[in-house]
Amino acid sequence: MGKAVFKPIRYFGSKGTFYKKLLEYFPDTNSYNMYIEPFGGSYTMGLTATLPDKVCEIYNDKEKNVYSLYKVLQDKELFEQFKRLCDLSTYNEYYRQLYREALKKEELSDLLRAFYFFYVNHTSHNGVGGFSINPIIRRGMAKSVSDMLSCIDRLPELHQRLSRVIVTNKDGIDLVNKYNTPNVFLYLDPPYVQETRTSARYAEDMDDDTHRRLLEACIHSKAKILISGYDNHLYDILLSNGFTKHSFEVNTISGDKKPKTKIETIWKNY
């Protein structure tokens, strides 16, 4: 189960480092025909899971930058324009600063927002920090430049994959409440609960009260639900409402490039 993961962005909270372990907990493909990620992010799980042959996929993210990128990657006409912008781009600190400022504007089109976000993400340290130049040489150029060009080269295959996905920009809890039937499988990767974090990097965050609203929606749902995150007291209410909890070690790389081991937790109701 699962394929090699290719994502268009580096994204905080992405499940790219341990997606294979998470896939072991996905329900049988014969048990659902609708797959939804209300907190889509980089869509690691949707892109790597073996889903039913006939399935309705919904990718949702409330954050406007990442939503615009996935909407553009999914749409045929917008993708062609986006790909042309990417092909003409150069790896440049000046443009990174220019596009980063432009992303603060509310009136940007989805196309430009997607391109600016993609560019800033690929020219920034870990996708969120300062201008990034990796001095290692690959394909006769700096590795950071080579990585960006390699990603651009693979965008058409991602467009083809996403062309069958419905992309929305709604509140994630609203989707949990709306798609509330046994034929639905919801994979939830919400922002980490505040008490479990070492930093705050979510553009669209959730406080404890919002997490409680999410948990209430999950408890009353008839859908199959899998939630991932770090263990915390708020989520203990799930255990007395039909959910089981599983924890496992995950190897990660911290911001200072040092390997770390974390304990990831999942909750599921099937």
C-alpha atoms as an extended CHARMM CRD file, in Angstrom:
* protein
*
       270  EXT
         1         1  MET       CA              0.0000000000        0.0000000000        0.0000000000  PROA      1               0.0000000000
         2         2  GLY       CA              1.2630000000        3.4720000000       -0.8440000000  PROA      2               0.0000000000
         3         3  LYS       CA              3.5540000000        4.9810000000       -3.4550000000  PROA      3               0.0000000000
         4         4  ALA       CA              6.6280000000        7.2030000000       -3.4730000000  PROA      4               0.0000000000
         5         5  VAL       CA              5.4620000000       10.6100000000       -2.3210000000  PROA      5               0.0000000000
         6         6  PHE       CA              5.8350000000       13.6970000000       -4.5120000000  PROA      6               0.0000000000
         7         7  LYS       CA              4.5440000000       16.9900000000       -3.1120000000  PROA      7               0.0000000000
         8         8  PRO       CA              4.6810000000       20.4200000000       -4.7690000000  PROA      8               0.0000000000
         9         9  ILE       CA              5.5920000000       22.1980000000       -1.5270000000  PROA      9               0.0000000000
        10        10  ARG       CA              7.4280000000       21.7570000000        1.7320000000  PROA      10              0.0000000000
        11        11  TYR       CA              4.7560000000       22.1440000000        4.3640000000  PROA      11              0.0000000000
        12        12  PHE       CA              4.8240000000       22.4260000000        8.1700000000  PROA      12              0.0000000000
        13        13  GLY       CA              3.0260000000       19.4570000000        9.7050000000  PROA      13              0.0000000000
        14        14  SER       CA              3.3310000000       17.3830000000        6.5400000000  PROA      14              0.0000000000
        15        15  LYS       CA              3.1420000000       13.6170000000        6.9850000000  PROA      15              0.0000000000
        16        16  GLY       CA              5.8760000000       13.0230000000        4.4160000000  PROA      16              0.0000000000
        17        17  THR       CA              8.2920000000       11.4690000000        6.9080000000  PROA      17              0.0000000000
        18        18  PHE       CA              6.0110000000        8.7140000000        8.1900000000  PROA      18              0.0000000000
        19        19  TYR       CA              3.1630000000        8.3550000000        5.7220000000  PROA      19              0.0000000000
        20        20  LYS       CA              3.8450000000        4.6350000000        5.2470000000  PROA      20              0.0000000000
        21        21  LYS       CA              3.1110000000        3.9590000000        8.9110000000  PROA      21              0.0000000000
        22        22  LEU       CA             -0.1110000000        5.9670000000        8.7530000000  PROA      22              0.0000000000
        23        23  LEU       CA             -1.2470000000        4.0480000000        5.6750000000  PROA      23              0.0000000000
        24        24  GLU       CA             -1.2810000000        0.8590000000        7.7450000000  PROA      24              0.0000000000
        25        25  TYR       CA             -4.2340000000        2.2870000000        9.6710000000  PROA      25              0.0000000000
        26        26  PHE       CA             -6.3360000000        3.2650000000        6.6510000000  PROA      26              0.0000000000
        27        27  PRO       CA             -9.6100000000        1.2900000000        6.3640000000  PROA      27              0.0000000000
        28        28  ASP       CA            -10.2050000000       -1.3560000000        3.7210000000  PROA      28              0.0000000000
        29        29  THR       CA            -10.7870000000        0.2240000000        0.3170000000  PROA      29              0.0000000000
        30        30  ASN       CA            -14.0340000000       -1.7350000000       -0.0520000000  PROA      30              0.0000000000
        31        31  SER       CA            -15.5320000000        0.0610000000        2.9530000000  PROA      31              0.0000000000
        32        32  TYR       CA            -15.8400000000        3.5810000000        1.4900000000  PROA      32              0.0000000000
        33        33  ASN       CA            -16.2580000000        5.4380000000       -1.8090000000  PROA      33              0.0000000000
        34        34  MET       CA            -15.6020000000        9.0030000000       -0.6620000000  PROA      34              0.0000000000
        35        35  TYR       CA            -12.2210000000       10.1870000000        0.6640000000  PROA      35              0.0000000000
        36        36  ILE       CA            -11.9500000000       13.6260000000        2.2740000000  PROA      36              0.0000000000
        37        37  GLU       CA             -9.1260000000       15.6010000000        3.8710000000  PROA      37              0.0000000000
        38        38  PRO       CA            -10.6700000000       18.6370000000        5.6190000000  PROA      38              0.0000000000
        39        39  PHE       CA             -7.1880000000       19.9040000000        6.5660000000  PROA      39              0.0000000000
        40        40  GLY       CA             -5.4670000000       19.0590000000        3.2920000000  PROA      40              0.0000000000
        41        41  GLY       CA             -2.1030000000       20.8150000000        3.6080000000  PROA      41              0.0000000000
        42        42  SER       CA              0.3290000000       19.1640000000        1.1940000000  PROA      42              0.0000000000
        43        43  TYR       CA             -2.1100000000       16.2440000000        0.6730000000  PROA      43              0.0000000000
        44        44  THR       CA              0.5890000000       13.6820000000        1.4050000000  PROA      44              0.0000000000
        45        45  MET       CA             -1.8150000000       10.9240000000        2.4150000000  PROA      45              0.0000000000
        46        46  GLY       CA             -4.2240000000       11.4280000000       -0.4620000000  PROA      46              0.0000000000
        47        47  LEU       CA             -1.3820000000       11.4040000000       -2.9740000000  PROA      47              0.0000000000
        48        48  THR       CA              0.1850000000        8.2160000000       -1.6160000000  PROA      48              0.0000000000
        49        49  ALA       CA             -2.7360000000        6.0880000000       -0.4390000000  PROA      49              0.0000000000
        50        50  THR       CA             -4.2100000000        3.2940000000       -2.5050000000  PROA      50              0.0000000000
        51        51  LEU       CA             -7.7860000000        4.5340000000       -2.7450000000  PROA      51              0.0000000000
        52        52  PRO       CA            -10.8340000000        2.7030000000       -4.1590000000  PROA      52              0.0000000000
        53        53  ASP       CA            -11.0030000000        2.4930000000       -7.9640000000  PROA      53              0.0000000000
        54        54  LYS       CA            -14.1910000000        4.5440000000       -7.9970000000  PROA      54              0.0000000000
        55        55  VAL       CA            -13.8830000000        7.2030000000       -5.3340000000  PROA      55              0.0000000000
        56        56  CYS       CA            -14.9020000000       10.8140000000       -4.8620000000  PROA      56              0.0000000000
        57        57  GLU       CA            -11.9090000000       12.7240000000       -3.4810000000  PROA      57              0.0000000000
        58        58  ILE       CA            -12.1920000000       16.0770000000       -1.7320000000  PROA      58              0.0000000000
        59        59  TYR       CA             -9.1590000000       18.1460000000       -0.7860000000  PROA      59              0.0000000000
        60        60  ASN       CA             -9.9410000000       21.0940000000        1.4720000000  PROA      60              0.0000000000
        61        61  ASP       CA             -7.8030000000       23.7430000000        3.0980000000  PROA      61              0.0000000000
        62        62  LYS       CA             -8.9190000000       26.9840000000        4.7000000000  PROA      62              0.0000000000
        63        63  GLU       CA             -5.5170000000       28.6470000000        4.2210000000  PROA      63              0.0000000000
        64        64  LYS       CA             -5.7550000000       30.7070000000        1.0260000000  PROA      64              0.0000000000
        65        65  ASN       CA             -2.1860000000       30.2380000000       -0.2580000000  PROA      65              0.0000000000
        66        66  VAL       CA             -2.0990000000       26.4590000000       -0.1920000000  PROA      66              0.0000000000
        67        67  TYR       CA             -5.7220000000       26.2620000000       -1.3900000000  PROA      67              0.0000000000
        68        68  SER       CA             -4.9210000000       28.4690000000       -4.3960000000  PROA      68              0.0000000000
        69        69  LEU       CA             -1.9440000000       26.2820000000       -5.2990000000  PROA      69              0.0000000000
        70        70  TYR       CA             -3.9390000000       23.0560000000       -5.2630000000  PROA      70              0.0000000000
        71        71  LYS       CA             -6.8600000000       24.6550000000       -7.0920000000  PROA      71              0.0000000000
        72        72  VAL       CA             -4.5050000000       25.8140000000       -9.8560000000  PROA      72              0.0000000000
        73        73  LEU       CA             -2.7660000000       22.4310000000      -10.0020000000  PROA      73              0.0000000000
        74        74  GLN       CA             -6.1680000000       20.7640000000      -10.4040000000  PROA      74              0.0000000000
        75        75  ASP       CA             -7.6300000000       23.0710000000      -13.0710000000  PROA      75              0.0000000000
        76        76  LYS       CA             -6.5620000000       22.4590000000      -16.7070000000  PROA      76              0.0000000000
        77        77  GLU       CA             -6.4980000000       26.0620000000      -17.9640000000  PROA      77              0.0000000000
        78        78  LEU       CA             -5.0270000000       27.5390000000      -14.7960000000  PROA      78              0.0000000000
        79        79  PHE       CA             -2.3720000000       24.8290000000      -14.6540000000  PROA      79              0.0000000000
        80        80  GLU       CA             -1.1310000000       25.5820000000      -18.1610000000  PROA      80              0.0000000000
        81        81  GLN       CA             -0.6570000000       29.2490000000      -17.2220000000  PROA      81              0.0000000000
        82        82  PHE       CA              0.9470000000       28.3020000000      -13.9020000000  PROA      82              0.0000000000
        83        83  LYS       CA              3.4040000000       25.9400000000      -15.5830000000  PROA      83              0.0000000000
        84        84  ARG       CA              4.4710000000       28.6820000000      -18.0080000000  PROA      84              0.0000000000
        85        85  LEU       CA              5.1630000000       31.0360000000      -15.0970000000  PROA      85              0.0000000000
        86        86  CYS       CA              7.2300000000       28.3460000000      -13.3790000000  PROA      86              0.0000000000
        87        87  ASP       CA              9.2080000000       27.5600000000      -16.5350000000  PROA      87              0.0000000000
        88        88  LEU       CA             10.1430000000       31.2340000000      -16.9320000000  PROA      88              0.0000000000
        89        89  SER       CA             11.1470000000       31.7540000000      -13.2980000000  PROA      89              0.0000000000
        90        90  THR       CA             14.7150000000       32.0420000000      -11.9820000000  PROA      90              0.0000000000
        91        91  TYR       CA             16.0370000000       31.2830000000       -8.5070000000  PROA      91              0.0000000000
        92        92  ASN       CA             16.4440000000       34.7850000000       -7.1250000000  PROA      92              0.0000000000
        93        93  GLU       CA             16.3260000000       36.3970000000       -3.6730000000  PROA      93              0.0000000000
        94        94  TYR       CA             14.8780000000       39.6320000000       -5.0700000000  PROA      94              0.0000000000
        95        95  TYR       CA             11.8360000000       37.8650000000       -6.5190000000  PROA      95              0.0000000000
        96        96  ARG       CA             11.4010000000       35.8490000000       -3.3510000000  PROA      96              0.0000000000
        97        97  GLN       CA             11.0780000000       39.0660000000       -1.3170000000  PROA      97              0.0000000000
        98        98  LEU       CA              8.8240000000       40.6590000000       -3.9440000000  PROA      98              0.0000000000
        99        99  TYR       CA              6.4680000000       37.6780000000       -4.0900000000  PROA      99              0.0000000000
       100       100  ARG       CA              6.4590000000       37.2610000000       -0.3270000000  PROA      100             0.0000000000
       101       101  GLU       CA              5.1710000000       40.8240000000        0.0640000000  PROA      101             0.0000000000
       102       102  ALA       CA              2.6510000000       40.3230000000       -2.7350000000  PROA      102             0.0000000000
       103       103  LEU       CA              1.1430000000       37.3440000000       -0.8900000000  PROA      103             0.0000000000
       104       104  LYS       CA             -0.0380000000       39.7340000000        1.8330000000  PROA      104             0.0000000000
       105       105  LYS       CA             -2.4970000000       41.3260000000       -0.5970000000  PROA      105             0.0000000000
       106       106  GLU       CA             -6.0950000000       40.1430000000       -0.4370000000  PROA      106             0.0000000000
       107       107  GLU       CA             -6.9810000000       40.8670000000       -4.0670000000  PROA      107             0.0000000000
       108       108  LEU       CA             -4.5250000000       38.4480000000       -5.7150000000  PROA      108             0.0000000000
       109       109  SER       CA             -5.9120000000       36.0460000000       -8.3110000000  PROA      109             0.0000000000
       110       110  ASP       CA             -5.7060000000       32.3270000000       -7.5450000000  PROA      110             0.0000000000
       111       111  LEU       CA             -3.1570000000       31.9360000000      -10.3480000000  PROA      111             0.0000000000
       112       112  LEU       CA             -0.7320000000       34.5640000000       -9.0630000000  PROA      112             0.0000000000
       113       113  ARG       CA             -1.2290000000       33.5530000000       -5.4380000000  PROA      113             0.0000000000
       114       114  ALA       CA             -0.4360000000       29.9500000000       -6.3420000000  PROA      114             0.0000000000
       115       115  PHE       CA              2.6940000000       30.9020000000       -8.2870000000  PROA      115             0.0000000000
       116       116  TYR       CA              4.0000000000       33.3410000000       -5.6710000000  PROA      116             0.0000000000
       117       117  PHE       CA              3.4010000000       30.8200000000       -2.8960000000  PROA      117             0.0000000000
       118       118  PHE       CA              5.0860000000       28.0210000000       -4.8430000000  PROA      118             0.0000000000
       119       119  TYR       CA              8.1000000000       30.2240000000       -5.6090000000  PROA      119             0.0000000000
       120       120  VAL       CA              8.5160000000       31.5350000000       -2.0520000000  PROA      120             0.0000000000
       121       121  ASN       CA              8.1390000000       28.0270000000       -0.6320000000  PROA      121             0.0000000000
       122       122  HSD       CA             10.8700000000       26.6110000000       -2.8700000000  PROA      122             0.0000000000
       123       123  THR       CA             13.3280000000       29.4630000000       -2.2960000000  PROA      123             0.0000000000
       124       124  SER       CA             12.9540000000       29.5110000000        1.4980000000  PROA      124             0.0000000000
       125       125  HSD       CA             14.6750000000       27.4430000000        4.1650000000  PROA      125             0.0000000000
       126       126  ASN       CA             12.3580000000       24.5120000000        4.9830000000  PROA      126             0.0000000000
       127       127  GLY       CA              9.6720000000       26.2960000000        2.9930000000  PROA      127             0.0000000000
       128       128  VAL       CA              9.1290000000       28.9890000000        5.6260000000  PROA      128             0.0000000000
       129       129  GLY       CA             12.4650000000       30.5630000000        6.6130000000  PROA      129             0.0000000000
       130       130  GLY       CA             14.9250000000       32.9000000000        4.9350000000  PROA      130             0.0000000000
       131       131  PHE       CA             16.3610000000       32.6790000000        1.4240000000  PROA      131             0.0000000000
       132       132  SER       CA             17.8510000000       29.2260000000        0.9270000000  PROA      132             0.0000000000
       133       133  ILE       CA             20.9440000000       28.2970000000       -1.0700000000  PROA      133             0.0000000000
       134       134  ASN       CA             22.3030000000       24.7660000000       -0.7260000000  PROA      134             0.0000000000
       135       135  PRO       CA             25.9870000000       24.8350000000       -1.8440000000  PROA      135             0.0000000000
       136       136  ILE       CA             25.9890000000       21.1550000000       -2.8210000000  PROA      136             0.0000000000
       137       137  ILE       CA             26.3300000000       20.8280000000       -6.6040000000  PROA      137             0.0000000000
       138       138  ARG       CA             23.8430000000       18.6320000000       -8.4700000000  PROA      138             0.0000000000
       139       139  ARG       CA             23.2740000000       18.5540000000      -12.2500000000  PROA      139             0.0000000000
       140       140  GLY       CA             25.9240000000       21.2780000000      -12.5630000000  PROA      140             0.0000000000
       141       141  MET       CA             24.1070000000       23.7660000000      -10.3040000000  PROA      141             0.0000000000
       142       142  ALA       CA             23.3310000000       24.4470000000       -6.6400000000  PROA      142             0.0000000000
       143       143  LYS       CA             21.1710000000       21.6840000000       -5.1790000000  PROA      143             0.0000000000
       144       144  SER       CA             18.4940000000       24.1740000000       -4.0810000000  PROA      144             0.0000000000
       145       145  VAL       CA             18.0900000000       25.3300000000       -7.7030000000  PROA      145             0.0000000000
       146       146  SER       CA             18.1520000000       21.7540000000       -8.9890000000  PROA      146             0.0000000000
       147       147  ASP       CA             15.4710000000       20.7160000000       -6.4890000000  PROA      147             0.0000000000
       148       148  MET       CA             13.1570000000       23.4910000000       -7.6300000000  PROA      148             0.0000000000
       149       149  LEU       CA             13.6660000000       22.6560000000      -11.3180000000  PROA      149             0.0000000000
       150       150  SER       CA             13.0620000000       18.9680000000      -10.6290000000  PROA      150             0.0000000000
       151       151  CYS       CA              9.8000000000       19.8200000000       -8.9080000000  PROA      151             0.0000000000
       152       152  ILE       CA              8.7020000000       21.9940000000      -11.8460000000  PROA      152             0.0000000000
       153       153  ASP       CA              9.5030000000       19.1330000000      -14.2470000000  PROA      153             0.0000000000
       154       154  ARG       CA              7.1700000000       16.8340000000      -12.3090000000  PROA      154             0.0000000000
       155       155  LEU       CA              4.2390000000       19.2350000000      -12.0510000000  PROA      155             0.0000000000
       156       156  PRO       CA              2.3880000000       17.7520000000      -15.0800000000  PROA      156             0.0000000000
       157       157  GLU       CA              2.1320000000       14.3350000000      -13.4220000000  PROA      157             0.0000000000
       158       158  LEU       CA              0.7680000000       15.9860000000      -10.2790000000  PROA      158             0.0000000000
       159       159  HSD       CA             -1.7680000000       17.9230000000      -12.3500000000  PROA      159             0.0000000000
       160       160  GLN       CA             -2.9290000000       14.6860000000      -13.9380000000  PROA      160             0.0000000000
       161       161  ARG       CA             -3.3410000000       13.0930000000      -10.5020000000  PROA      161             0.0000000000
       162       162  LEU       CA             -5.1990000000       16.0790000000       -9.0190000000  PROA      162             0.0000000000
       163       163  SER       CA             -7.4970000000       16.5030000000      -12.0310000000  PROA      163             0.0000000000
       164       164  ARG       CA             -9.9280000000       14.0340000000      -10.4630000000  PROA      164             0.0000000000
       165       165  VAL       CA             -9.8930000000       15.7120000000       -7.0300000000  PROA      165             0.0000000000
       166       166  ILE       CA            -12.4450000000       18.2900000000       -5.8620000000  PROA      166             0.0000000000
       167       167  VAL       CA            -10.5740000000       21.2330000000       -4.2840000000  PROA      167             0.0000000000
       168       168  THR       CA            -12.4110000000       23.4280000000       -1.7670000000  PROA      168             0.0000000000
       169       169  ASN       CA            -11.6630000000       26.3300000000        0.5790000000  PROA      169             0.0000000000
       170       170  LYS       CA            -13.9760000000       25.8620000000        3.5710000000  PROA      170             0.0000000000
       171       171  ASP       CA            -13.8500000000       25.4540000000        7.3230000000  PROA      171             0.0000000000
       172       172  GLY       CA            -12.6490000000       21.9070000000        8.0030000000  PROA      172             0.0000000000
       173       173  ILE       CA            -15.1750000000       21.2830000000       10.7790000000  PROA      173             0.0000000000
       174       174  ASP       CA            -18.0100000000       22.1640000000        8.4030000000  PROA      174             0.0000000000
       175       175  LEU       CA            -16.8960000000       19.3430000000        6.1060000000  PROA      175             0.0000000000
       176       176  VAL       CA            -16.8340000000       16.8530000000        9.0010000000  PROA      176             0.0000000000
       177       177  ASN       CA            -20.4100000000       17.8200000000        9.8420000000  PROA      177             0.0000000000
       178       178  LYS       CA            -21.5780000000       17.7490000000        6.2200000000  PROA      178             0.0000000000
       179       179  TYR       CA            -20.1160000000       14.4070000000        5.0970000000  PROA      179             0.0000000000
       180       180  ASN       CA            -21.5750000000       12.2600000000        7.8430000000  PROA      180             0.0000000000
       181       181  THR       CA            -22.3580000000        8.8660000000        6.3000000000  PROA      181             0.0000000000
       182       182  PRO       CA            -20.8000000000        5.3680000000        6.5550000000  PROA      182             0.0000000000
       183       183  ASN       CA            -19.4890000000        5.4210000000        2.9720000000  PROA      183             0.0000000000
       184       184  VAL       CA            -17.1640000000        8.3550000000        3.7940000000  PROA      184             0.0000000000
       185       185  PHE       CA            -13.5670000000        8.1160000000        5.0380000000  PROA      185             0.0000000000
       186       186  LEU       CA            -12.2460000000       11.3020000000        6.6370000000  PROA      186             0.0000000000
       187       187  TYR       CA             -8.5260000000       11.6650000000        7.3030000000  PROA      187             0.0000000000
       188       188  LEU       CA             -7.9760000000       14.5850000000        9.6850000000  PROA      188             0.0000000000
       189       189  ASP       CA             -4.6160000000       16.2500000000       10.2140000000  PROA      189             0.0000000000
       190       190  PRO       CA             -5.6250000000       19.4330000000       12.0740000000  PROA      190             0.0000000000
       191       191  PRO       CA             -3.1680000000       21.9730000000       13.5060000000  PROA      191             0.0000000000
       192       192  TYR       CA             -1.4880000000       20.5130000000       16.5700000000  PROA      192             0.0000000000
       193       193  VAL       CA             -3.0980000000       21.2070000000       19.9450000000  PROA      193             0.0000000000
       194       194  GLN       CA             -1.3560000000       24.1860000000       21.5690000000  PROA      194             0.0000000000
       195       195  GLU       CA              0.0760000000       22.2560000000       24.5420000000  PROA      195             0.0000000000
       196       196  THR       CA              1.9640000000       19.8280000000       22.2690000000  PROA      196             0.0000000000
       197       197  ARG       CA              3.8790000000       22.3910000000       20.1880000000  PROA      197             0.0000000000
       198       198  THR       CA              7.3610000000       23.8470000000       20.2230000000  PROA      198             0.0000000000
       199       199  SER       CA              6.4720000000       26.5090000000       17.6400000000  PROA      199             0.0000000000
       200       200  ALA       CA              3.4650000000       28.0300000000       15.8810000000  PROA      200             0.0000000000
       201       201  ARG       CA              3.6220000000       28.0260000000       12.0690000000  PROA      201             0.0000000000
       202       202  TYR       CA              0.0110000000       27.6900000000       11.0020000000  PROA      202             0.0000000000
       203       203  ALA       CA             -1.5100000000       30.5200000000        8.9920000000  PROA      203             0.0000000000
       204       204  GLU       CA             -4.9520000000       29.1110000000        9.8790000000  PROA      204             0.0000000000
       205       205  ASP       CA             -4.6780000000       27.9870000000       13.4900000000  PROA      205             0.0000000000
       206       206  MET       CA             -7.0290000000       26.3090000000       15.9810000000  PROA      206             0.0000000000
       207       207  ASP       CA             -7.3740000000       27.1320000000       19.6700000000  PROA      207             0.0000000000
       208       208  ASP       CA             -8.5890000000       24.5950000000       22.2440000000  PROA      208             0.0000000000
       209       209  ASP       CA            -12.2460000000       25.5810000000       21.8460000000  PROA      209             0.0000000000
       210       210  THR       CA            -12.0310000000       24.9950000000       18.0960000000  PROA      210             0.0000000000
       211       211  HSD       CA            -10.4700000000       21.5850000000       18.7120000000  PROA      211             0.0000000000
       212       212  ARG       CA            -13.3800000000       20.7940000000       21.0360000000  PROA      212             0.0000000000
       213       213  ARG       CA            -15.8300000000       21.6650000000       18.2480000000  PROA      213             0.0000000000
       214       214  LEU       CA            -13.9240000000       19.3590000000       15.9170000000  PROA      214             0.0000000000
       215       215  LEU       CA            -14.0030000000       16.5270000000       18.4500000000  PROA      215             0.0000000000
       216       216  GLU       CA            -17.7400000000       16.9830000000       18.9590000000  PROA      216             0.0000000000
       217       217  ALA       CA            -18.2840000000       16.7090000000       15.2090000000  PROA      217             0.0000000000
       218       218  CYS       CA            -16.1570000000       13.5500000000       15.0440000000  PROA      218             0.0000000000
       219       219  ILE       CA            -17.9590000000       11.8890000000       17.9510000000  PROA      219             0.0000000000
       220       220  HSD       CA            -21.3590000000       12.3690000000       16.3010000000  PROA      220             0.0000000000
       221       221  SER       CA            -20.2040000000       11.3990000000       12.8120000000  PROA      221             0.0000000000
       222       222  LYS       CA            -21.2100000000        8.1550000000       11.0920000000  PROA      222             0.0000000000
       223       223  ALA       CA            -18.1950000000        8.3740000000        8.7730000000  PROA      223             0.0000000000
       224       224  LYS       CA            -14.9480000000        6.4630000000        9.1850000000  PROA      224             0.0000000000
       225       225  ILE       CA            -12.5040000000        8.8800000000       10.7980000000  PROA      225             0.0000000000
       226       226  LEU       CA             -8.7380000000        8.7640000000       11.2810000000  PROA      226             0.0000000000
       227       227  ILE       CA             -7.0700000000       11.6470000000       13.1500000000  PROA      227             0.0000000000
       228       228  SER       CA             -3.3210000000       12.1750000000       13.5180000000  PROA      228             0.0000000000
       229       229  GLY       CA             -1.4090000000       14.4300000000       15.9010000000  PROA      229             0.0000000000
       230       230  TYR       CA              0.4240000000       14.4130000000       19.2210000000  PROA      230             0.0000000000
       231       231  ASP       CA             -1.1610000000       12.8910000000       22.3120000000  PROA      231             0.0000000000
       232       232  ASN       CA             -2.9930000000       15.4200000000       24.4810000000  PROA      232             0.0000000000
       233       233  HSD       CA             -5.6660000000       15.5990000000       27.1790000000  PROA      233             0.0000000000
       234       234  LEU       CA             -8.2820000000       17.2610000000       24.9690000000  PROA      234             0.0000000000
       235       235  TYR       CA             -8.5160000000       14.2280000000       22.7110000000  PROA      235             0.0000000000
       236       236  ASP       CA             -9.0410000000       11.7540000000       25.5750000000  PROA      236             0.0000000000
       237       237  ILE       CA            -12.7980000000       12.2890000000       25.1830000000  PROA      237             0.0000000000
       238       238  LEU       CA            -12.6140000000       10.2830000000       21.9630000000  PROA      238             0.0000000000
       239       239  LEU       CA            -11.6780000000        7.1080000000       23.8380000000  PROA      239             0.0000000000
       240       240  SER       CA            -15.0510000000        6.9120000000       25.5950000000  PROA      240             0.0000000000
       241       241  ASN       CA            -16.8870000000        7.5800000000       22.3420000000  PROA      241             0.0000000000
       242       242  GLY       CA            -15.9460000000        4.7200000000       20.0410000000  PROA      242             0.0000000000
       243       243  PHE       CA            -12.3710000000        5.7030000000       19.1180000000  PROA      243             0.0000000000
       244       244  THR       CA             -9.1760000000        3.7580000000       19.7480000000  PROA      244             0.0000000000
       245       245  LYS       CA             -5.7290000000        5.3150000000       20.1670000000  PROA      245             0.0000000000
       246       246  HSD       CA             -2.4100000000        4.1120000000       18.7520000000  PROA      246             0.0000000000
       247       247  SER       CA              1.0440000000        5.6590000000       19.1780000000  PROA      247             0.0000000000
       248       248  PHE       CA              4.3500000000        5.0420000000       17.4200000000  PROA      248             0.0000000000
       249       249  GLU       CA              7.8100000000        6.5530000000       17.1240000000  PROA      249             0.0000000000
       250       250  VAL       CA              8.6180000000        8.8080000000       14.1850000000  PROA      250             0.0000000000
       251       251  ASN       CA             12.0970000000        9.8860000000       13.1050000000  PROA      251             0.0000000000
       252       252  THR       CA             12.2320000000       13.5420000000       12.0490000000  PROA      252             0.0000000000
       253       253  ILE       CA             14.8060000000       16.2040000000       11.2490000000  PROA      253             0.0000000000
       254       254  SER       CA             14.6340000000       19.3280000000       13.4060000000  PROA      254             0.0000000000
       255       255  GLY       CA             15.2590000000       22.8760000000       12.2300000000  PROA      255             0.0000000000
       256       256  ASP       CA             18.9490000000       22.5550000000       13.1460000000  PROA      256             0.0000000000
       257       257  LYS       CA             19.2310000000       19.4680000000       10.8530000000  PROA      257             0.0000000000
       258       258  LYS       CA             19.6110000000       17.1040000000       13.8210000000  PROA      258             0.0000000000
       259       259  PRO       CA             17.6330000000       13.8360000000       13.8520000000  PROA      259             0.0000000000
       260       260  LYS       CA             14.9090000000       13.5940000000       16.4770000000  PROA      260             0.0000000000
       261       261  THR       CA             12.4310000000       10.9580000000       17.5660000000  PROA      261             0.0000000000
       262       262  LYS       CA              8.8400000000       11.9700000000       18.2700000000  PROA      262             0.0000000000
       263       263  ILE       CA              5.7810000000       10.0430000000       19.3490000000  PROA      263             0.0000000000
       264       264  GLU       CA              2.9340000000       10.4210000000       16.8800000000  PROA      264             0.0000000000
       265       265  THR       CA             -0.5860000000        9.4390000000       17.9130000000  PROA      265             0.0000000000
       266       266  ILE       CA             -3.6320000000        8.5030000000       15.8800000000  PROA      266             0.0000000000
       267       267  TRP       CA             -7.2770000000        8.0740000000       16.8350000000  PROA      267             0.0000000000
       268       268  LYS       CA             -9.7440000000        6.0800000000       14.7300000000  PROA      268             0.0000000000
       269       269  ASN       CA            -13.3820000000        5.0130000000       15.0660000000  PROA      269             0.0000000000
       270       270  TYR       CA            -13.4090000000        1.8740000000       12.9000000000  PROA      270             0.0000000000
